Amino acid sequence: MNRLSALHCKALPKGSPALDAGSARSLLTELATGWAISSDGTELVREFKFADFYRTMSFVNAVAHVANVEDHHPDLEIGYSRCKVRYSTHSVGGLSDNDFICAARIDDLDA
């Protein structure tokens, strides 16, 4: 468990500022290898690989639980043995601490 995964998401009203590029890059260093910030700086993305469909769906269900508890929901692209997770905070139009907190919690699942 790292510092970020010990935190909880906070509601961010529409129009709240997104993280600046430097802050986002700094938070990225606290996550497991594999996470990346999209080229336009608005998404945090990682693709996870699994041995089979059952393990993929088990991971998806665990991510759904994290999303429910934190009330912060990723976009998921699911295939037989993979799941791509994309976080972005729509109310700020980019990245927020919430995206990195949830990513850290997912890192804990994958450990």
Secondary structure as the mmCIF struct_conf table of DSSP 4:
data_model
#
loop_
_struct_conf.conf_type_id
_struct_conf.id
_struct_conf.beg_label_comp_id
_struct_conf.beg_label_asym_id
_struct_conf.beg_label_seq_id
_struct_conf.end_label_comp_id
_struct_conf.end_label_asym_id
_struct_conf.end_label_seq_id
TURN_TY1_P TURN_TY1_P1 ARG A 3 ARG A 3
HELX_RH_3T_P HELX_RH_3T_P1 LEU A 4 ALA A 6
BEND BEND1 LEU A 7 LEU A 7
TURN_TY1_P TURN_TY1_P2 LYS A 14 GLY A 15
HELX_LH_PP_P HELX_LH_PP_P1 SER A 16 ASP A 20
HELX_RH_AL_P HELX_RH_AL_P1 ALA A 21 LEU A 28
TURN_TY1_P TURN_TY1_P3 THR A 29 GLU A 30
BEND BEND2 LEU A 31 LEU A 31
HELX_LH_PP_P HELX_LH_PP_P2 ALA A 32 ALA A 32
TURN_TY1_P TURN_TY1_P4 THR A 33 GLY A 34
STRN STRN1 ALA A 36 ILE A 37
TURN_TY1_P TURN_TY1_P5 SER A 39 ASP A 40
BEND BEND3 GLY A 41 THR A 42
STRN STRN2 LEU A 44 LYS A 49
BEND BEND4 ALA A 51 ASP A 52
HELX_RH_AL_P HELX_RH_AL_P2 PHE A 53 GLU A 70
TURN_TY1_P TURN_TY1_P6 ASP A 71 ASP A 71
STRN STRN3 ASP A 75 GLY A 79
TURN_TY1_P TURN_TY1_P7 TYR A 80 SER A 81
STRN STRN4 ARG A 82 TYR A 87
STRN STRN5 THR A 89 THR A 89
TURN_TY1_P TURN_TY1_P8 HIS A 90 GLY A 93
STRN STRN6 GLY A 94 GLY A 94
HELX_RH_AL_P HELX_RH_AL_P3 ASP A 97 ASP A 110
#
